[in-house]
């Protein structure tokens, strides 16, 4: 489990089951997801959209961690100040994404 600043409890990602399938009648592919007692089915397009969003979030989290470490370790900012600065950077990133059509 990892530390989180959100109010959500940590989840055991090792219990996520993902399997592919094909509809007998539709003859279209789908993806089944199961996480504990939650389950759902996605079209292959929906699965790709969610997968890309997870990859984007993971990349952003790694970038944020590097920026936070730089601000606190290299520039000597207090953790609270580094966190506020990181929040400002996220807002600026969202604006750039929106202006460039990537939002």
ABEGO torsion letter per residue (X at the ends): XBBBABABBBBBAAABBBBBBBBAAAGBBBBBBBBEABBBBBBAAAAAAAAAAAAAAAAAAAAAAAAAAAAAAAAGBBAAAAAAAAAAAAAAAAAAAAAAGAX
